[in-house]
């Protein structure tokens, strides 16, 4: 692929800005900041829509007369949508582009929020939650992919990490929203307000997506090199022509195909990394805990209001430790964070299992959950979307990231469905024993097989991870 000649010189970044208080004097253009922030709004909706269900499970059970199996279906209905959303997101992501596909996800968020708020029966509610799941799954692929493709290598961990920061901010916002709405005394209509309020940020997300550029790597992949050059200049790339040459060269090295088959032997390591990180993220039990948090506290003897406040505290911990992880992810690297988190999560989950099995020291339960959330946010939570956006080359990044996200959501749906059934038929402690063992297994796998990706350009990672 030839690069059209250009006499333009790359512009200096417009100013020194602070994207977050954790990033000190990063030389970064305002356009890059804005593009990252807008794409990451999909993460805010992702977190809000997945966690908001925690404050509505008991009311939905009463409204629709749900047993443990039906409750599992209710909670996992959105997650079934995320499976299909993640699996299919690569199609519009490659054809329409990452940015334009995110607009479709915003529309799905809006339809789901309003549909759930006005649902007339349980099947209708399930349908609209499924539609929301399509948006969640799609944005979990497209948002990090877009940010990874516009970010300079030395900041990529922190910038893609901003998507995860927005996820946990959305979770905290959902818990806080549930608490505030719960104080309003809305009675039987309370769950409608809890689920419908997310339509407001979804509309904002849709409108803001009209103000950011396309991914330069997607533009090169489509042969639109002059447009890619303009975007690189806009986002403050220091050496536009060198960056452009690297992108073009990486695509030419893979025979210039716009769409390569993902399941090829040369991609075996990226596929292994994507599938395992998606699996272990959910085998830790993180989302089952977030979705059923109020029910877990109720089973341990906490009141409804007290349980809501405990959920806010846990959501706040999630946010704080995600921010801490973002300050060190490009310095310590992805692998060290994963290893540290696996040890801490296993210890905390083992403690939760012991308390639920014995029925003693219930007052320590919230602290063990806070510890678990802190270790998870510092490791898996901060790393997964960064890693998925890094390990695949441009030619298969959309389909590869879809595979990793698909694995994540399949495990999420299965565990979230099984959680109340296992608790009802076995014991409250049984799921947490399983989660603790899985995080220990994760430590061994990461230690043995995961490469470090910090500070390496996407094109150099392609040379390192793609066989042959």
Secondary structure, DSSP 4 states (H G I P E B T S, - for coil): -PPPP----PPPPS-EE-SSTTS-SEE--HHHHHHHHHHHHHHHHHHHHHHGGGGTHHHHHHHHT--HHHHHHHHHHHHHHHHHHHHHHHHHHHHT-HHHHHHHHHHHHHHHHHHHHT--SHHHHHHHHHHHHHHHHHHHHHHHHHHHHHS-GGGHHHHHHHHHHHHHHHHHHHHHHHHHHHTT--GGGHHHHHHHTTHHHHHHHHHHGGGSPPPHHHHHHTT-HHHHHHHHHHTT-SSHHHHHHHHHHHHHHTTT-SS--SS-GGGHHHHHHHHHHHHHHHHTTHHHHHHTHHHHHHHTT--HHHHHHHHHHHHHHHHHHHHHHHHHHHHH-HHHHHHHHHHHHHHHHHHHHHHHHH---GGGHHHHHHHHHHHHIIIIIHHHHHHHHHSS-GGGHHHHHHHHHHHHHHHHHHHHHHHHHHHHHT-TTHHHHHHHHHHHHHHHHHHHHPPP-TT--HHHHHHHHS--
